[in-house]
Amino acid sequence: MTSPQPSHSPTPVSTPEYPPEPWHLTANAYLSLWTVPVARLPRLPTTARPVTLGGTGLVATAWFDYLPSGQMSYHELLSAVVVRGGLTPTATITEIWVDSPASLAGGRALWAIPKELADLEFAGGRGFTATASTNGEDAPGGGDWIATAAFTPRPSLPARMPASFAIRQETTDGPLTSAVRSAAKPGAAAAAWNVNPRGPLGYLAGRTPVLSARLSDARIRFGA
């Protein structure tokens, strides 16, 4: 008689730990602002209405290098559409990649930010270059390069300048608006982007940003 085999319960997959909101982060960032025809904008929640100028919308892209002096340290690439938010500058993040599972889990759980994992390579020096790519069959599109960029920064202001804006994302309970406050040393920059036309940022392929900037030594408070 064969003895019964013991049953084994599946081992639960643990969620990476992340800080409660608000997150206090420090970073250097490189940003670009684009104009995109409304018909080419990425899909927005039905509750979000893009800010339009002459039939075009505004898209902001940014590479963030979050530093160990903040609560979390990781790299990030995001794209956000500027939307109507009253007197407060507001944007909805439509695509975003990080190289930190904890940041991914926290961004989704706390603020409904649709973070995905990607390989993000940054190089500094006199300029700044960055590459974002996904790998593996489980990655969106089966894995491919997303974008590359090279920034040539101009001198930054010597003092930090404050800024406040909001991020509005869609949840199962409706729109969620999260406050962001920052203080950073801003400076102009020249930027050259190369975007995969078949990738998730394809709506920016072949376009040139209308302006670019660098934010140095930024102090960021994200969330309530």
Secondary structure, DSSP 8 states (H G I E B T S, - for coil): --------------------SSEEEEEEEEEEEEEEEGGGS----TT--B-EETTEEEEEEEEEEE-TTSS--EEEEEEEEEE--TTS-EEEEEEEEES-HHHHHHHHHHH---EEE-EEEEE-SSSEEEEEE--STTSGGGS-EEEEEEEEE----SS-EEEEEEEEEEETTEEEEEEEEEEEEEEEEEEEEEE-TTSTTGGGTT---SEEEEEEEEEEEE--
